[in-house]
Each structure stands twice: as C-alpha cells, then as structure tokens.
C-alpha cells in the first residue's frame, strides 16, 4: 500500500497505529516548537536491557525506504528496517496521576523489560 507525500511522490505506508491522544499530543508538541517541517519518526534500534529499544523523535530527514502515514495532520514515519518489528504496534499517550508519556503496545514483542523502552 502507498500514499502520496507532501512532494507528490508515492511512498509506502506502515502498520503502526497512533491513537487520537498520541497524535494530538505529538502535534501539539510540534506546533509549540513552530516546526511544521518535521514529522514523528518511530524506530527500533539494537540496545536496551531486552535487546531492542524504541526511539520516538521528531525528524526533518527523509530516508530512502521510509514508510509514512498521516494521523490527523501528523505525519508518522518508520524506516524500512524498523517496519517489520513495528507492524501492528499501537502508540498511545497516557496522562494519569501515576504515569505520563507515550506508550507502545507491540504484538511483535516476545518480552520486555521493566522500563518498557526495550523488547525482544
């Protein structure tokens, strides 16, 4: 499946889902910075206590093989190598008295560590 990006070029899509709360929070953070030229990048990198760790960050770069999707005006990008590890993952934003931040529910994770930032 492909979508047309801002430049009018067709790019592949990815299977990551973003809840409305996560999309709204990320969009608000970008708007606060005044950076309409950036998107949210989600990646998987070697490391962490369980073997692989998540990275969520704002990025202005476009890498060869990036897959992207739009969530209420927020472009979410996943690189080619991370896409299989993130297929079906759901990114949410929670704001409770106990916890605040982005969470990742990943059906591909066989196990995770206590911090929640690392999986295998």
N, C-alpha and C positions, 0 to 999 in steps of 0.2 A: 504494500500500500504506500502511496506517496501523497504529499501535499505540496502546494506551491508556497515558497518562502517569499520574503519581502522583495527580493530581487527578481521575482517572477520565475525562478528556477524550481523545477520539481525536485524534492528531496524525500527520502524515505521517512516513514513515521516509526515510532517506537511503541512498546506496550506498557509504558509507565502511566499510571493514573495519578492525578492530583485532585484532592478533594477541593471543594469550593473554598474552605477555610484556608488551606495551604496556598491556593492560587491567590486569594485576596491578600494574605499576609506578605507573600513574596512580591506581589505587585505593589503593595503599599511601601515596602522597603525600597524598591526601585524608584518609585515616584518620589519618595523622601529624598533620595540622592539626586534626583533630576536626571537619571540616566535611561532614557528611552532607547538607547543604542545597545543595551545589554539584555541577556536572556539568562534564565536559570539553567545551569548545567548540573547534571547528575551523573556521577561516575563511580566506578568501582576500581580500587587500587589495591595492590598487594600490601599487606601490613595488618596492624591491629592484633589483638590477642587471639583472635579466632582464624586469622589467615587472610581475610579480605576486609577492606573497610570502605565505607561510603564516603563520598565527597559531594556536598551540595554547595555551589558557589555561583555568584554572578560572573558572567564572562562576556566579553565582547568579540571573542575569536569565533571563527567558524572553521572547523577541522574537516578534512576530507573524510567522507563516510558518516558524518553526523546525521542522526535522525532527529526529527523535531515534531512537536505537536503544540497546538495553541490551547490554552486553558483560560478563557475569559480575558483575553488580551495579553496574557503572559506566555511567552514562548519558552518551552522546556526542551532542552537539547540533551541527547545521550550519544556518546561516541560509539563507534562501531564495535569496539572490543567490550564495552560495558553492557551493551544492549541485551545479550543473552542472559546475563546474570540478573538483569532488572525486569525481564519480561513478566508482566502481571503484578509488579510491585505497586503498592499504593502509598503515596506520600500524603501525610496529614499534618495539620498544625494544631497542637493542643495548648490550651491556656487555662490551667486549673490552679487551684491553690497548691497542689502537690508538684506540678510539672508544667513547664512552658518550653515549647520548641517544636521543631519538625520531627515527625516520627516516620519510620519506614516499615511497612508490613510487606515482607518479601517472601512469596511462596517458594522461591528457589533456595532459600537459606536452609541448610541442613541443621544448623545450630548457630547460636550467637553467644556473645559474652555478656557479662553483666552490664557493661556500659551501653550496649545497644548500638554502638557505632561500628561493630565488627561482626563478621559472619563467616561461615564456611559452607 
